[in-house]
Amino acid sequence: MDYDNYPKWNPFIRQISGDKCFGGKLKIKTTNPGKIGKKGGEKLYSFNPKIMSYETNKFFAWKGGFLFPKLFDGVHYIRLQPAGNGTLLVHGEAFSGLMIEIVGRKFFKDFSIGYSAMNIALAKYLG
């Protein structure tokens, strides 16, 4: 993972730093994904997930949460797979916890906007 270049291309995850190993801690700052491209979208939100898996140039996953474990947790992953003459990037996030119903659809819709913007920006950056 090339943490230093994230701000150059990523409109959602604006800063990322920390360890690059299983069990390592990260410092991540994101924009409000529902406001990407809108006034106020650069207000940054910080969280400090833990790396659940790290295989160089293959797989990377972290787990973060809100307030207390199992209240609202998210596991984000990025997988790189050989595909023909190139590489397929697959990423996603799985949420769990007691606050899933309370947080509601707006949160998931906003994150979908953020990840879509990230996909488009990465394709342009690499393209």
C-alpha positions in Angstrom: 0.0 0.0 0.0 1.4 3.3 -1.1 0.0 5.5 1.8 2.0 8.6 0.7 0.2 8.9 -2.6 -3.4 8.5 -1.4 -4.0 12.3 -1.2 -2.9 12.7 -4.8 -5.8 10.6 -6.2 -8.3 9.6 -3.5 -11.2 12.0 -3.0 -12.6 9.9 -0.1 -9.6 8.6 2.0 -7.6 11.8 2.2 -4.8 10.6 4.5 -3.5 7.3 5.7 -0.4 6.4 7.7 0.8 3.8 10.1 2.1 0.2 10.1 2.1 -2.2 7.2 1.7 -5.5 9.0 -0.8 -7.7 10.6 -1.9 -6.2 13.9 -0.6 -2.8 13.0 -2.4 0.5 13.7 -3.5 3.0 11.1 -4.4 6.6 11.2 -7.0 7.4 8.5 -8.8 10.6 7.6 -11.7 10.6 5.3 -14.1 13.3 3.9 -17.8 13.1 4.5 -18.5 10.7 1.6 -21.9 12.2 1.0 -20.4 15.6 0.4 -17.6 14.7 -2.1 -17.6 17.4 -4.7 -19.9 19.6 -2.7 -19.1 22.6 -0.5 -17.9 21.3 2.9 -16.7 18.0 1.6 -13.2 18.5 2.9 -14.1 18.3 6.6 -12.0 15.4 7.7 -13.1 12.6 10.0 -10.4 10.5 11.8 -10.4 6.9 12.9 -7.7 4.5 13.9 -8.4 1.0 12.6 -6.3 -2.1 13.2 -4.8 -4.1 10.3 -6.5 -7.5 10.1 -4.5 -8.9 7.1 -1.6 -7.6 5.1 -0.1 -9.5 2.2 2.1 -7.3 0.0 0.6 -6.7 -3.4 -2.2 -9.2 -2.7 -4.5 -8.4 0.2 -5.0 -5.7 2.8 -7.8 -5.4 5.4 -8.5 -3.2 8.4 -11.1 -3.2 11.1 -12.4 0.0 12.7 -15.2 0.8 15.0 -17.4 3.5 16.5 -17.1 4.2 20.3 -17.0 0.6 21.6 -16.3 -2.7 19.9 -19.4 -4.4 18.5 -21.4 -1.2 18.6 -20.6 -0.3 15.0 -17.7 -2.0 13.3 -16.5 -2.1 9.7 -14.0 -4.3 8.0 -12.6 -2.8 4.8 -10.6 -4.9 2.4 -8.6 -4.4 -0.8 -7.7 -7.5 -2.9 -5.4 -7.5 -6.0 -5.9 -10.4 -8.4 -4.1 -11.2 -11.7 -6.5 -10.6 -14.6 -5.3 -11.2 -18.2 -2.6 -8.7 -18.9 -3.4 -6.6 -15.8 -4.6 -6.6 -12.3 -8.2 -6.6 -10.9 -8.7 -4.5 -7.8 -11.6 -5.7 -5.6 -12.5 -3.7 -2.5 -15.4 -3.6 -0.1 -16.6 -3.1 3.4 -18.7 -5.3 5.7 -20.4 -3.5 8.6 -21.7 -5.2 11.8 -22.8 -4.2 15.3 -25.7 -3.1 17.4 -26.1 0.3 15.7 -26.6 -1.0 12.2 -30.3 -0.3 12.3 -29.9 3.0 14.0 -27.2 4.3 11.6 -29.6 3.6 8.7 -29.5 3.7 4.9 -28.1 7.3 4.6 -24.7 6.2 6.1 -24.4 3.2 3.7 -25.5 5.4 0.7 -22.9 8.0 1.6 -20.2 5.4 1.8 -21.3 4.0 -1.5 -20.8 7.5 -3.0 -17.3 7.7 -1.4 -16.2 4.3 -2.7 -17.6 5.0 -6.2 -15.7 8.3 -6.3 -12.6 6.4 -5.1 -12.9 3.8 -7.9 -13.3 6.4 -10.6 -10.3 8.5 -9.3 -8.1 5.4 -9.0 -8.9 4.4 -12.6 -8.0 7.9 -13.8 -4.8 7.9 -11.7 -3.6 4.6 -13.0 -5.0 5.1 -16.5 
